Amino acid sequence: MAERRPAAGGSGSPSRPAQYAWFITGPLAFAAAIFSTAIGLASQDHLRSWGLAAVLLAVMVIAGLPMLNFVIGRQSFGSRLTEIPLVLAFFFLPPLMVVAAYTLSTLITHLRYRFGLAKLAFNVANASAAASLAGLVLLALPPIQGEVGPRTWAVLFVAVSTILISTLAGVAGVIAIMHGWQAALGVLRNALPPLLTSGVNIVVGLVVLIAVRTTWWSSVLIVVLAAALAKVYRSYEQFFRQHRTLGDMYELTKAMTANGQSGNLADVLLGRIRGLMQAEYATLWLPAQGRHPEVMLTARVDDAGLLDTSPTPVVVREEARRQRRSLAMGVRLGDEESLRGSLRATGVKDIIVVPLYSGQAVIGTLEVVNRLSDVGHFTPGDIPVFETVAAHAAVALENSRLVDRLRHDAHHDTLTRLPNRRRITGALDESVKIRAPGEVVALLLFDVDGLRQVNESLGHAAGDKVLTEVANRLRASAPSSALVGRAGGDEFLVTLRLESAEAALELAAQLRDQIRDEMVFDALTLDVDTAVGVAVHPDHGSDAATLLLRVDLAATAAKSVPGSVQLFNPALESRSLRRLGLAGDLRRALDQDELEVYFQPKVTLRDRRLVGVECLARWEHPAHGTVAPEDFVAVAEHTGQLSRLTEVVLREGLRRSRDWALADQPLPIAVNLSARTLIDQHFPDRVQELLTEYKVPAQRLTLEITESGVLDGTDRPIPTLQRLRDLGVRLSVDDFGTGDSSLAHLRRLPVHEVKVDRSFVQGMATDPGDLAIVNAVVTLSQQFGLAVVAEGVESELTLELLQDIGCEIGQGFLFSRPLPYERLAAWFGAQVEPETVANGELPRLRVVP
């Protein structure tokens, strides 16, 4: 029959204490007493056949040894052969003696398991109540005659089946009280296989009865048959267990595959392993590794979720990891003498700990503790099964971590470990969906200046250190609510909620100041600055893509004024869209010679003699009107048309210089170059070809390069500059003072001239600081043998100040705006004193009132 044995208590106690079993043990004992009294009153001759009763009692005790074991939840069910002696007892003995024999055999059988009093009392009371109820059923049925015919079979089958059903009802009742009705229903749902087995046992008992009634000598054959039957039952149990294990392992492997990427692998893994091994606890332990923290998760039979503790002694786990082998300890397992004390101290009955491997490295352990039921124990056969499970689990965990790592890498920058543009975009999309009154979603873009120069001068390793340091400073300085990420290259993004756009600008300035602090790498100290763009939701966009586009435009605008913070405004987008639309138009304009070249005079400040002109490209667009030079030059740089644009200006300037020379008015020209032109190794050869074509001496050509282009922190421009100087071309540094360079840097470059930026020249009359800067540039340049040209001369006061500090040459609106060739000729006639031209001197301008 199937009999319930409560599971081990251990540290995982049931839902209610074992004492709650008395709520059903008492009624069962009372029912047994009532039923037994009724049997005594209804029948006679209760004490006959003592010798046979003793024999059948011994047979019941032997048959009470479990042949098949089933574990359902915390409950252990043993399939026994007690139905066979029960059939014989109900046929040969009075009902009351059957009750006594069955109750006594149950008591003897369960005493060997050393159950607690509550468990022992329940099992004995349940057996007694079931047997006494079966006795009453037997008395209510037609009496058994001496013959063993079909009617006798039916009566005995009903009587023994009553014991089975009553016992099952008692088990379901005590489980309902201690664990709830769901657990009781689980027992009933899983009771069919044991009941079918018990039915087979009843049939076998009837066959034995027929044989014994025929001749008592058949008992010899029955003993042999019983031994064989026990062997068959044992074999069936082993087959059943192997089949169940294979099925569970297949389901476990399938579940690990299905849930390996879903994030709940540990839940599926531990729950199924605990069920497969019929263990009270199943624990997964993974030590901290890289960015992964330590993992300690335990599935317990009574808990739906996972615990973050484990009953496994730490010393056992560490020993398994150190020895790199499985450790198994318990009643039926090998025991480590040195670890025995730790098991006793924690109350662990038996345990198996298996290391998890990734290649040759141990990445953690998988552990099962306490086989369910008081009589159940792990066996040596469980170890290879558990090791196989652990091997599958290790692969699944590594795959899960690999997927997690790939998912992490897909959303994070590999150098700085910050969220990348994709991750920022996703977070920004989520942020703009929530509209909070009185708040904006701010997006800040930090563009690191000069990173290319660091890479080219010191190597990419140094550039990576700069980026990492910028990331660390942003992460440390940004508010805790901010998400800091790297957009790519030298750009970093910060997004968070703030009170207003003004608060965003203030935060951007604060963060920029933190980044600007000196960075020390070994013996090298670097000053790193950033241009910052700011955009906010909802003012500047309602989705992440729009905000990212507009903050990029703001950062680009901020780069035009080094180290500035720029809030997005619609004019920036209009200008960007306009530039984008100009790309095709510029190509057509170059093909059709639609660009004009204007000329702005350069004049000596002391005697106002004309010493040259600067050639400047101008474009009158048929639809947009006048296009600013910085717009179409930027378009040319980004569309690969810069060399054509430069050659157009250079050709026109050389052609006009030749014409002036033929008219006995030789006049030098100056042409602006982009920094990109200086890395074109073929450009000096092209200049030589044009000089030869137009027969203009090289010394009449000055090439002007912006300070950021000629002093970019690298030696890349030097070869091109040297070759141009070798041609005889004069070289000038334009817009000097707007960058971070010093005049000392010019000493190593082959340049002839420095042009002071108009922003300082125009402020001389009102700002003492600007006056001091211009004075320093003029003084030091002259000491280095460099000519100085002041741009932006627009007033007589500025002219006088420049004369006082010794500046020799200037250009600006005081003398003339840039003019087309035809208007320049008229300007010559109106401004130049004729006698200077007749005498072959440099043309001298009339005094302008």
NURO-311953 format. One record per residue (C-alpha): residue in three letters; z negated, x negated, y. Coordinates in steps of 0.05 Angstrom, whole numbers, plus 5000, padded with zeros to 4 digits. Each point is the difference from the previous one (the first is absolute). Layout:
N
AlaZXY/...
% end
This chain:
849
Met500050005000/Ala500549805073/Glu493349835030/Arg498349825071/Arg496349365018/Pro498149915074/Ala502949385032/Ala496149405022/Gly496050095063/Gly500449305027/Ser500349945074/Gly505150555004/Ser495450594989/Pro502950704987/Ser500650525053/Arg493050264981/Pro494449664963/Ala499550064924/Gln493950455009/Tyr504650565021/Ala502250054927/Trp493350344986/Phe502750615036/Ile504550124939/Thr496049624948/Gly494250495008/Pro504250634990/Leu503549684941/Ala493349834967/Phe497550705014/Ala506450304970/Ala499349564938/Ala492850244990/Ile502150735008/Phe506049934955/Ser496049634946/Thr494650535002/Ala505250544991/Ile503049624941/Gly493149944968/Leu498850755007/Ala506850204976/Ser500549564938/Gln495649814940/Asp498949384957/His500249495058/Leu497249414962/Arg504249944937/Ser504349404979/Trp495849455034/Gly503449454961/Leu507050235019/Ala497750095072/Ala497749285002/Val506649764972/Leu504050415050/Leu495549755057/Ala501649284981/Val507450184997/Met499550335069/Val496949375029/Ile505549564970/Ala505450495022/Gly496949995070/Leu502749295011/Pro505950075049/Met506949904971/Leu504050135064/Asn497549915072/Phe502650355063/Val497649865071/Ile501050565051/Gly497349835069/Arg493049744989/Gln499450374933/Ser501349684932/Phe502150444942/Gly499649774928/Ser504250324945/Arg495550034938/Leu500450264928/Thr493850445005/Glu504250634987/Ile500949794927/Pro492549994981/Leu499050635043/Val504950394957/Leu496149794938/Ala493350145032/Phe501850715022/Phe502550144929/Phe494249704960/Leu494050055047/Pro496550575036/Pro501950075074/Leu493249805026/Met500049364958/Val507049845026/Val497350065071/Ala494249544984/Ala504549494965/Tyr505249995055/Thr494849955055/Leu496449434964/Ser506549624987/Thr501950065074/Leu493249735020/Ile500649414951/Thr507149855022/His498349995074/Leu493649614994/Arg504149394980/Tyr503450025068/Arg493449975037/Phe501850555049/Gly495150215054/Leu495650594986/Ala504350495041/Lys506449814964/Leu496849994931/Ala496750675011/Phe506550325024/Asn504049764940/Val494750234950/Ala498950675034/Asn507550115005/Ala500949844925/Ser494250454980/Ala502350595042/Ala507249934974/Ala497749964927/Ser495150595007/Leu505550425033/Ala504749824942/Gly494550214951/Leu499650685033/Val507650074998/Leu499849824926/Leu494850544986/Ala504150515039/Leu506249864958/Pro501050254929/Pro495549594953/Ile502949414963/Gln500750124926/Gly500149464947/Glu507649955000/Val503549565051/Gly505850455020/Pro503650155064/Arg494550465025/Thr494949444991/Trp504749525035/Ala500550465060/Val492450115004/Leu498549264997/Phe505649845050/Val497150505050/Ala492949744991/Val501849275010/Ser504850175058/Thr494250365034/Ile496249345001/Leu506049645030/Ile501250525055/Ser492650075016/Thr499249255006/Leu506049955046/Ala497350575043/Gly493349645007/Val503549355020/Ala504250365052/Gly493750345026/Val496049355010/Ile506049665033/Ala500850595047/Ile492849945021/Met500149255009/His507149885025/Gly502950675021/Trp504750514971/Gln506249575010/Ala497249484953/Ala498150544950/Leu507050295002/Gly502749294988/Val495949974936/Leu502650674976/Arg507249815016/Asn499449364958/Ala496350334942/Leu506050224960/Pro501449344962/Pro492749944976/Leu499850734980/Leu506449924959/Thr497049404966/Ser493750394984/Gly504350564971/Val503249504953/Asn493149764980/Ile498050724982/Val506150064956/Val498249344966/Gly492950264991/Leu502650634965/Val504249574954/Val493849584983/Leu496150654987/Ile505350244952/Ala499949334963/Val492449994995/Arg499750724976/Thr505049824946/Thr496049404976/Trp494549575030/Trp503549394973/Ser505250105055/Ser494749745048/Val501749304976/Leu507350105020/Ile497750325064/Val496049385020/Val506249574987/Leu504150495039/Ala494950005057/Ala500349245004/Ala507650035002/Leu499850565051/Ala495349595044/Lys504949424996/Val505850475019/Tyr496050275059/Arg498549305024/Ser507449814995/Tyr501950635037/Glu494949855054/Gln503049305009/Phe507150295002/Phe497950545049/Arg496649495044/Gln506049535000/His504750585014/Arg495750245057/Thr499349295028/Leu507649894999/Gly501150665033/Asp494849865053/Met502849315013/Tyr506950295008/Glu497450525049/Leu496149465036/Thr506149545007/Lys504250585025/Ala494750205050/Met499449295026/Thr507549965009/Ala500250675036/Asn494149865046/Gly500949255011/Gln502950115070/Ser496150625020/Gly493549655020/Asn495650364949/Leu501349534942/Ala492649834992/Asp498250744992/Val505250114946/Leu498749344967/Leu492450034994/Gly499650744981/Arg505049924943/Ile497049344975/Arg493150324998/Gly502750574959/Leu504149554955/Met494149564983/Gln495150604997/Ala495649605048/Glu494750245048/Tyr502549525054/Ala506649655014/Thr500049485057/Leu505449635037/Trp497949385039/Leu504849595043/Pro497149445043/Ala502349925072/Gln507049695003/Gly503849855064/Arg500050625043/His497650434941/Pro492450125001/Glu495650014938/Val501050614956/Met494350294958/Leu501750704972/Thr496750364941/Ala501950644964/Arg494050364969/Val500550574951/Asp495850475043/Asp503549865067/Ala506750265024/Gly500949435050/Leu499149244995/Leu493649635014/Asp499549345037/Thr494749734954/Ser500049764928/Pro494849964944/Thr503149344976/Pro495249425012/Val503249515050/Val498549414955/Val504150314943/Arg506050125046/Glu499749305029/Glu499449694931/Ala506250374976/Arg503749765061/Arg497649294991/Gln501549964926/Arg506750365010/Arg498950424937/Ser497550694980/Leu492550104992/Ala497450564954/Met492750134987/Gly496550564962/Val497250244934/Arg506549914963/Leu502949445043/Gly498749265005/Asp494349845047/Glu499549445051/Glu492949744992/Ser499649775072/Leu502250685027/Arg495850454955/Gly494350045049/Ser504550245057/Leu502450584957/Arg492950214982/Ala497949965073/Thr505550495022/Gly499350474941/Val507349894978/Lys501050194927/Asp506649654989/Ile505549715044/Ile507049704998/Val502449575059/Val507349765001/Pro503049535053/Leu506250245036/Tyr505549485007/Ser505749885048/Gly503849434968/Gln494549494985/Ala495350235054/Val494250494988/Ile500550545053/Gly494150434978/Thr496850354941/Leu500550674964/Glu493550254969/Val497650574956/Val492650144990/Asn496450444948/Arg504050374947/Leu498650745009/Ser494650334956/Asp493549714977/Val502949804932/Gly506649735026/His501349265011/Phe505949565017/Thr502849654939/Pro504049354991/Gly506250444993/Asp499150255071/Ile500849305030/Pro507549894987/Val501450725023/Phe496349875065/Glu503349325010/Thr506850344993/Val498050525051/Ala497649455046/Ala506649634995/His503850635020/Ala495050125056/Ala500849295027/Val507550095004/Ala499350675034/Leu494949735050/Glu504449405016/Asn506050465010/Ser495850465043/Arg497749415042/Leu507249755004/Val502450685024/Asp494250025049/Arg501749305024/Leu507450185008/Arg498050635037/His495349605044/Asp505349465013/Ala505050545017/His495550225057/His496949345022/Asp502549355030/Thr499549434951/Leu498049485052/Thr494750355041/Arg498150544948/Leu500550515056/Pro503550674990/Asn507449935011/Arg504850425041/Arg500850504943/Arg492650114994/Ile499150065076/Thr505750505003/Gly496750434946/Ala493249975034/Leu503250165067/Asp503750604971/Glu493350274974/Ser496549875067/Val505050375043/Lys499450624956/Ile492950115026/Arg499750195073/Ala493149865029/Pro498750255071/Gly498449455049/Glu502749454954/Val506549634990/Val502649604942/Ala501349315029/Leu504849504971/Leu499749275024/Leu505249484983/Phe498249275009/Asp505949525003/Val497849274991/Asp503549545050/Gly502649324980/Leu499450084924/Arg507149744990/Gln498349375038/Val493849894957/Asn504150094936/Glu505449525024/Ser495349485028/Leu494350004950/Gly503050354940/His499350704971/Ala493249834971/Ala497349935071/Gly503550655020/Asp496750354941/Lys493249745023/Val501350285069/Leu501850684971/Thr494050014955/Glu495449825058/Val503050545044/Ala499050504943/Asn492749794991/Arg498650055075/Leu503250695005/Arg496250244939/Ala493449735026/Ser501050255072/Ala503150684988/Pro495350614996/Ser497850194930/Ser504150645005/Ala506449625012/Leu505349844947/Val502749305011/Gly506649804968/Arg505749525003/Ala506750315017/Gly503849374978/Gly501849335029/Asp495649865060/Glu498150735014/Phe493450344986/Leu498250745006/Val493450345016/Thr499250754998/Leu493950435014/Arg497650615038/Leu497949905072/Glu498250425061/Ser506449875039/Ala505949545012/Glu495849625051/Ala494949864946/Ala505649744956/Leu502449535055/Glu492949755010/Leu499049874926/Ala506849654996/Ala497949535056/Gln493449854966/Leu503149854933/Arg505349575034/Asp494549595033/Gln496749894932/Ile506549754971/Arg501349545059/Asp493949564984/Glu501949304978/Met501849914926/Val497949344969/Phe503649764938/Asp497549324976/Ala501149555061/Leu504950485033/Thr498150525053/Leu504950565015/Asp500150535055/Val503050634973/Asp501750595044/Thr502750694984/Ala504050545034/Val497250694986/Gly503550674998/Val496150655001/Ala502250714980/Val495750624989/His500750674965/Pro501550525025/Asp502649725066/His505149534970/Gly501850314933/Ser498150514948/Asp501549594938/Ala498949294975/Ala507349795003/Thr500650195074/Leu493449675018/Leu502049354965/Leu506749995035/Arg496950115068/Val494349514992/Asp505349484980/Leu503750145065/Ala493549935039/Ala498549334966/Thr507149755015/Ala499050185073/Ala493249655000/Lys503449354976/Ser504049975065/Val493449865035/Pro496449514954/Gly493250234976/Ser500450705030/Val498050684973/Gln505350545007/Leu499150754991/Phe506250364976/Asn503950405052/Pro506550394992/Ala503849505043/Leu499249484945/Glu503350444949/Ser505650195047/Arg501449275013/Ser499849844926/Leu504750564982/Arg504549795057/Arg500249294974/Leu501750264931/Gly505850395027/Leu502549415041/Ala501449564938/Gly507050284987/Asp501650065074/Leu498249275012/Arg504849774946/Arg505650415031/Ala498249755069/Leu500549274976/Asp506750154966/Gln502850325063/Asp497149515051/Glu495850545033/Leu494249545016/Glu499849675068/Val496949355021/Tyr496149995066/Phe497949375038/Gln493549875037/Pro499849405047/Lys494949434992/Val498249695067/Thr496349395025/Leu493950265036/Arg499649455053/Asp507150035028/Arg502750624964/Arg505849664967/Leu503450364942/Val499049584937/Gly502450484946/Val500250704973/Glu496850344940/Cys504750404957/Leu497250684980/Ala503250524954/Arg500550715025/Trp502350634963/Glu502150655031/His500050504943/Pro504950585008/Ala494750514980/His493249685013/Gly501849645064/Thr497049315013/Val496749724937/Ala494149535012/Pro501549294975/Glu493649984958/Asp502550624963/Phe507049764981/Val497649294987/Ala494950284951/Val505550424968/Ala504449394994/Glu494449604967/His498650534948/Thr507450164984/Gly502649284994/Gln504150035064/Leu495949505040/Ser504849424991/Arg505850425025/Leu496050235061/Thr498049285015/Glu507149764995/Val502650555046/Val495149785055/Leu501349264987/Arg507650085003/Glu499850405064/Gly495249515033/Leu504249384981/Arg506450355022/Arg497150155069/Ser497149305005/Arg507049724987/Asp503050465052/Trp494849795052/Ala501349274985/Leu507650105010/Ala498350325068/Asp496049375019/Gln493450384992/Pro497149714935/Leu494050414982/Pro495449914939/Ile498550614958/Ala493950204958/Val500450444937/Asn494150314964/Leu499149874926/Ser495950394949/Ala495149644956/Arg504250194940/Thr505949615028/Leu496049364995/Ile499650054924/Asp507650064995/Gln502249294981/His507250165019/Phe498450205072/Pro500449295031/Asp506949914970/Arg502250675030/Val497449795068/Gln504049354995/Glu506350394983/Leu499250465060/Leu498649425048/Thr506349674976/Glu504050645003/Tyr498150145073/Lys499749275020/Val493150075031/Pro495549395001/Ala493950094956/Gln495249855057/Arg502350635037/Leu497350434943/Thr492550174995/Leu497550384941/Glu493550395012/Ile495450144941/Thr493750425006/Glu493349654993/Ser498450384935/Gly506849784972/Val499649265017/Leu492549924989/Asp498950414937/Gly495149524968/Thr505249704953/Asp505149455004/Arg505850464981/Pro503250035069/Ile499749255012/Pro506249794960/Thr504450515036/Leu497049825068/Gln501249274987/Arg507250104981/Leu501250425062/Arg496849475044/Asp504449474966/Leu506050415023/Gly497549925071/Val497950735008/Arg493950125043/Leu494250394967/Ser495150455036/Val493650354976/Asp500350715027/Asp494150475015/Phe495149424997/Gly492650225004/Thr500750654962/Gly498249684933/Asp494249584974/Ser503549335007/Ser498249445048/Leu504449525039/Ala497649444954/His504050324944/Leu506349905040/Arg499449244997/Arg502649994928/Leu506050455016/Pro506749785029/Val499950485059/His501749885073/Glu497450605037/Val494350505002/Lys500750705029/Val493550325024/Asp499650734979/Arg501050515056/Ser493350344985/Phe496349385027/Val504849875058/Gln499650715026/Gly492449994998/Met499249355038/Ala499150335068/Thr494450464977/Asp496749674939/Pro497049315006/Gly500249934925/Asp507550084998/Leu500749515057/Ala495849494962/Ile504250104936/Val506649895037/Asn497149405036/Ala497749694934/Val506850124967/Val503849695058/Thr495549395005/Leu499849844926/Ser507450134990/Gln501949525054/Gln495449484969/Phe503850094934/Gly506749935037/Leu501850744991/Ala503450435052/Val496450655018/Val503450665015/Ala495950585027/Glu502550694979/Gly498850645039/Val500049725072/Glu500150645041/Ser496549855066/Glu499849475053/Leu492549914989/Thr501249844927/Leu505549525021/Glu495349645047/Leu494649944948/Leu504949714950/Gln502449505052/Asp492849805014/Ile498549844928/Gly506549614992/Cys504350474958/Glu507249815009/Ile504350574973/Gly499350754999/Gln503850644985/Gly498450725017/Phe501750605041/Leu498449635065/Phe506549624989/Ser504050494958/Arg499850494943/Pro504449864939/Leu507250155021/Pro506750084965/Tyr505249465012/Glu503950365054/Arg493850185040/Leu497349294991/Ala506249735035/Ala498850465059/Trp492749805001/Phe502249275003/Gly504250155062/Ala494450385034/Gln494249534983/Val502649294993/Glu500949575062/Pro507449805004/Glu498849295024/Thr496249834937/Val505950204958/Ala504949625044/Asn495949374996/Gly499850044923/Glu492550115001/Leu496250494957/Pro500950695032/Arg494350155046/Leu497750725014/Arg499150275070/Val492950135019/Val498250714980/Pro495750355052/
% end
